[in-house]
Amino acid sequence: MKKNLLTRRTFVKKTSVGAAGFAITAGGISPLFTSINQNSDKLALLGGNPVRSKGSVLGIKWPVIEERDLEMYVDAFKNKMWSEHSNKKDENGVQFQEQYAEFMGVKHCHVTNAGTMALEAAQRAFDIGPGDEVITQTNTFIATAQSTLNLFALPILIDSDPETFMINPDLIEERITPRTRAILPVHIGGAVANMDKILAIAKKHNLAVIEDCCQAHSAEWRNKKVGAVGDIGCFSFQQFKALPAGEGGAVISDNEYLVARAGGYVNNGRDPHGKGRVFPGANLRPTSFQSANMISQLMRHEEQNKIRDKNVAYLEKLLAEIDGISPTKKYDGQTRRAYYAYQLVYDKEHFSGLPKAKFMEALQAEGIPVKNGIDSNVHKDPSVDAYLNLDSFKRIFSQERLDKYRRERHCPVNEHLSEEKGIALYHAVFLGPKKDMEDIVAAVVKIQKNASKLM
Ligand SMILES: Cc1ncc(COP(=O)(O)O)c(C=O)c1O
């Protein structure tokens, strides 16, 4: 049992006495649950005062913009090199590539205009195309699946591990067919997929490993940054991501050829090392403004990571005192997680049977911006059917194959987690003061005490 510092009963009892709040000192924790007392106990959903006053931002308002960001952006505008395609050292994109590769601990990086296109370019680097299959997961943003579907290949959507919310690695092997070309795990929410198992399966079946790290900047597997663990890693710098540039993306790898092919695809076939237009290509380049923004945002990225690490460690210490809500389990190899969507498991049994949706509503009313802990059920997304129904898909795949694909879109665990269990907090929530963590816990305890009134 993890609840060794205080029993839940003592905790709830303590937090419900004393009009001015008090400190809990057992086990060295001394959070001040000042907002919970007999007078402010009424749930915000029932007309009481919220734990966080209306309009107050928990954490910070994302993204951060300071003077330097503006200067670098305006400089990119003034120097009249808005479009960058020559792979020269003075381009903002090339400078960012060098800096990001160094930061990620890899030899090569190439920028793209979005994470979606980084994923497509990475698959093109392996010449994945019509008729192929790529194993990925249902719990991801639709872009992951679209990046495969856009190549007229099938994304095989694996169900989730109920304890980690990541791709269930034990369901991968049974879905491998002679058409399978790659495994594309998504480090969803910023936690890390079970890369030991995934790499072993890939090796056994001679498959590429393409990491979708669009939500997992700076997460690590066995002290290596994700994206550098498989064959190639894909990132998004879209505005809400932990490294934001409005839109933008990148591929990274130690494999020079793979990055050249992906980078070439992004830049009308141009080899990044000046060997001419030797690859298939399209124009998926970021502008110099985006790249200037990426450079500037990268300068504060690790500092922000450290603040998040600290706040989440404190939050976890506090949450360990409460039954019915706990962080998702992590795999042994996960040496650092990121927090794009910090997932928690909700157990209504400890909240008088209060359904997850109502719990979330109550938490939001208390001023805690909680969201679903499952990103999506891509296997049920109508966008996938839109592809399957295309004449072009019917030309490539037999009716039998498409019917089988439809039948196999069955991910009960992910649906259950989405419906009943998973909740999440956005990474910017963890960039404010320590007190914000106490407010999250105060709101949870307040709801737990009063849950029966919402039934
Ligand atoms: C897991 C995942 N993959 C891919 C993408 C696509 O990235 P972008 O929006 O930069 O195209 C996202 C963006 O939200 C994502 O969350």
The ligand as an ORCA input file, in Angstrom:
! r2SCAN-3c Opt
* xyz 0 1
  C       0.738     12.177    -30.855
  C       0.736     13.198    -31.953
  N       1.215     12.868    -33.153
  C       1.243     13.755    -34.165
  C       0.790     15.047    -34.012
  C       0.809     15.978    -35.166
  O       1.588     17.102    -34.953
  P       1.251     18.458    -35.722
  O       0.020     19.032    -35.145
  O       2.449     19.302    -35.489
  O       1.085     18.110    -37.150
  C       0.294     15.443    -32.772
  C      -0.215     16.803    -32.564
  O      -1.048     17.058    -31.726
  C       0.255     14.500    -31.716
  O      -0.234     14.822    -30.518
*
